[in-house]
């Protein structure tokens, strides 16, 4: 059990490379790249004790650099969308990059998933090792105020818990909404669909959005909608139900407000009956966004020569709600100068 450097992820011309680090225990292993903080491999056993790679990703650095959907990468400085790329901070308007039509998405034209991070290995007081990735997001990057010093810590426990801790501090008031764009198929990343997965989400309300992904500002109960996953549901069956909420998106692309108010909230549980794999998510964040890879077309080929087609994978982002800066009644992503941003998300793996 421990962390070790595991070679490099190289470009096709072999001229560029990024270090890879593997975290392992007796049961599973996770490999993380210093470019973008991408989880490039997540090896988890099925009920037959055969390990399979459940994380979407690529074999080549070039593909991570050009990919539009950042599978299992660090997204920031603001995960998800900001309406018109504009918000008010300390009484003045701030304009950030508009890279999703007229809106801001996942940090801008060059979000955190498109940078090389500085890696190092450390130990907590308990003796648990963690991989730390660090970078300084300078004042004005993509329009955001403040020099934001960020570190992301990855650790793997003996209980098969992958913990991702996000720490940040700024020298000016700013916004900060960091996440991992976790993208998995529990039937391994060669699986063709996530619709045979079963899902529970621990949230009673969600934020409906217009077709461009921007929340309308409403907070609606999930009851009597096909977004009601308070009890375990088969994804495919839920998405077949007529729905004004999911039909414009061709699947799930929605934000839930988590019901659990404890410091480490229950977020969701995803399972795959065929393989027996289970992934639970817990987080200190107030919301989770779930996306069923509705826009993938097979034009991008991932690991093992697998084309990534529509609804091939299940994406999660633990976060502040999309465009929360425009809705004062929601939990807010504003970070005061000198204050520490400190949020953790845990993915726990087990078997049915």
N, C-alpha and C positions, 0 to 999 in steps of 0.2 A: 504494500500500500504506500502511495506517495506520488510525487510529481517529478517528471523527468523530461528533458528536451528530447523531442522525437523527430529530429530532422527539420526540413524546410518545405514550405509550399512554394513551388517555383512557377515562374512564367514560362510560356511555351518556348521562348528563345533562350531560356536559362540565364538571362541577364539580371533578373530580379528575383528575390526570394524573401520569404518571411518565416521566422522561426515558428515551429509547432511545439506545443507542450501537452503532454498527456498526464491526466489525473486518473489514478486507478485504485481500486480496492480488490477484494477477493472475488467480486461478482461482475463488475462492470467497469468501463473506462470512458473517459471524455477527452477529446483532443481539441485544443483551442489554438487559434492562429493569432499572432500579434498584429496582423493586418485586420482591422475592423473588429477584432475580438470575436471573430467567427468561431462557432463550435463546428468544426469540420467533420467530426465523427462522434457518435454517441452509441457505444456498443452496449446493448442491454439483452440479457437472455430471455428466451421465450419459455413456455412451460416445459418444453423438452430439454431445457438447459443449453440450447443452441443460441449463441450470441448473434445479434443482427444489428446493423447500423440503422437507427431510426431517424437520423437527422438529415434533412435536405442539405445539399451542398454540392461542391464542385471539386474536380481533381486538379485544377489549375488556378493560379493566382489571377490570371487575366480575366477569368470568368467572374470571380468575386468583384473585380474592379469595375466590370461593366454591367453586372446583374442589376435589374431594376427592383427586385423584391427582397434583397438582403436577408437570405435565409439563415437564421440563428446568429445574426450579427448584433453589435451594439448600436442602438439608434438614439440619437440626440443631436443637438442640445434639447430639442423638443420632439419627443416621439408623437407620431400621428399629426393631426392637421391644426392649423390656425387660420381662421377665416380671413381672407384677403391678405394674409401675412402681416396682420396689423393688430397691435394691442396697446393699451395704456399702462404706463409704468411711472409711478411718482408724478402723476399729473401731466405727463408728456406722451405723445404718440411715438411708438417704435414701429418701424417698418423693417420686416425681415424678408428674406428671399421668398419669392413666389415661384415655386418650382412644380406645383401641381395645378396647372391652369393659373388662376389668379390667387390660389391658396398656397400656404406653406405646408410641406410634408416632410417628416422624419429628418429635420435638421437642415434641409435646403439642398442645393445642387451638389454639395460635398458634405454630407452628414458624417457623423462619427464613424459610420461603417466604412468610410472611404479613406481612413487615415491609418498610418502605421503607429502603433502604440508601443510604449517602452515596457518590456516585460521584466519581472523579477519574481523570485520565489521567497516566501516568508512563512513564519509560524505564528499562529495565535498562542495566547498564554496556555491554552489547553493542550498544546502540542500539535494541533491539526495544521497541516501545511495548506497554504493557499497560493494560487497564481495571481499576481497583481499586474494589471495593465494600467499605464498612466499616460496622460497627455494633457497639455495646456491648450485650451480653446481660447485664442486671444480675443481681446476686446474688439468688437466689430465683426467677428467671423459670422458670415451669413446674416449680418445685421444685428446680432444679439449684443447687448451691452455687457461689459465686464470681462476681465480675464478670469476664466473659469478653470480651476485646477481640478481634474477628474481622475479618480482611480476606481477600477472595477476589480473586485476580488472574487475568484472562482475557487470553491473548495468542494471536495467530495467526501462524504462520510461513509462509515461502515454500514450505515442503514440505507445506502443507495440514495442519498439525498445530495443533489447538486445544488449548491447554494451560490447565488450571484448577488454580491453586495455592491451597491453603487454609492460612492462617496464623492462629494464635490464641495468646493468653496469658491466664492467669487469676491473680487475686490470692489465690485459695484453691485447695486441692486439689479437683479436680472430675473429671468425665468429659467427653470430647470425641470425637465421631465424625461428621465433616462429609462431605457428599457432594453431588454433583449428580445429580438424578433424571432422567438423560438418557432421553428417549423419542423414538424415531425409527422411521420406515418408509422404507427406502432406495428404495422406489418412489414417493417423495414422501409427504407427510402426507395426501394425498388417497387413498392406497392403502387397500385394504379389508382386507388381512391381512398379517401378518408370517410366516405359515406357509410362504410360498414363498422365505424367506430361508435361507441356509446359514450354519451356526454352528460355530466351533471355540472351545472353552474350555480354557485351559491349566491345568487342575486335575485331579488324580487322586482327590480326595476331596471330599465334600460333607457338609452337616449336615442330616439329615432333620428334619422339623418336624411337629408335630401340626397338625390342621386350622385352629387359630387362629394359625398362623404361628410359634409359639414352638418353637425347637429342642429336640429330645428330649435332647440332650447327647451323642448318638452322633456319631462321625465315620466315615463309611462310604466304601469305594471305589466309584467310579463304574462299575467293570467289571461287566458283566452286568446293567446297569440302562439305562433309556432316558435317563439323565442323563450318559451317556458321550459327550462331545463332544471327546475328545482328538484325534480325527480329524474332519474336516469332515463335518457331517451336515445333511440337509434337516430343518428344524424340524418341518414338518407330519408327515413320515414318523416321526420319533422320538416325537411326541406321540400317534400312533395305536397305538403299542405298549402292550400291557397293562402297567400299572405301579401298584403301591401307593403310589409316591412322588408321581406327578403327578396321578392320577385324583381325589384329594380336592380339588385346587386347580383342576382343569380346564385345566391347562397348567403351565408353569414358574413357580415362585415360590420359588426355592431359592438357597441360598448355597453357593458353591464356595470351597475353600481353594486359593489359587494355588500352583502347583508351583515356579515360578521364584523363586529367593531373591535375585536381583540387586537392586540399589537401585531400578531402574525395571523392574518385572516385566511380562512379557508377560501379558496378561489374557485377551483374547478377540479373535476376528476374525469379523465379520459381513459377508456379501456378499449381493447380489441379482443373480442371473444375468440377469434381464430387462433391467435398467437398466445393469448393469455396475458399479454403485457398490460400494465396499468401505469398511468402517469398522473400523479396528483400535483396540484400547484397550490402553494401558500405564498402570501405576500404581505408586506406592510403597506402597499399602495391601495388607494381607495377603489380602483376600477380595474376591469380587464376588458381588453378588446379581442374578439375572436374573429378570425378570417379563414374561410374555407377555400383559399387559393382559387377564387372564381375567375380571375383574369389570366391565369396561366394557360398557354395555348399549345405547349409542346415544342415551341420554337427554341427553348433553352434545354440543353442536354446536361444532366447532372452526373454525379458519381455512378460508376458501373455502367455508363452508357445509357442511363435512364432518362427518357424525355419527360419533362415536368409538364403534365397536362392539367387541365381544369379539374379542380377538387381532388388533386392527388395528395394534399397535405393539410394539416391542421396547424394554424398559426395562433400564437397567443402573445399579447403584449400586456403586461401589468403596468399600470400607468395612472396619471391624472387623465380625466376624460378629454377626448378630443375637443379642441377649442375651448377648454375650460377657462382660459383667460377672458373670454367674452361673457362668462356666466358666473357672476359673483356669488351666487348661492351654492355653487359646487365647490368641492375641495380645490384649493388653488396651488399652482406650481411656482408662485413667486418666491424667490430666494433673496433674503436680505444680505447685504455685504457683510462678510465675516462670519455668517452663520453657516453651519454645516448641513448639507444635504446628505441624508443617510437612509437609504431604503434597501430592502433585501427581498429577493424572490427565491423560493425553494421549489425545485422539482424533485418529487419523491417517486421512485420507481419500484414496482412490486409485481406480483402475479395474481391473477384471479384464483 
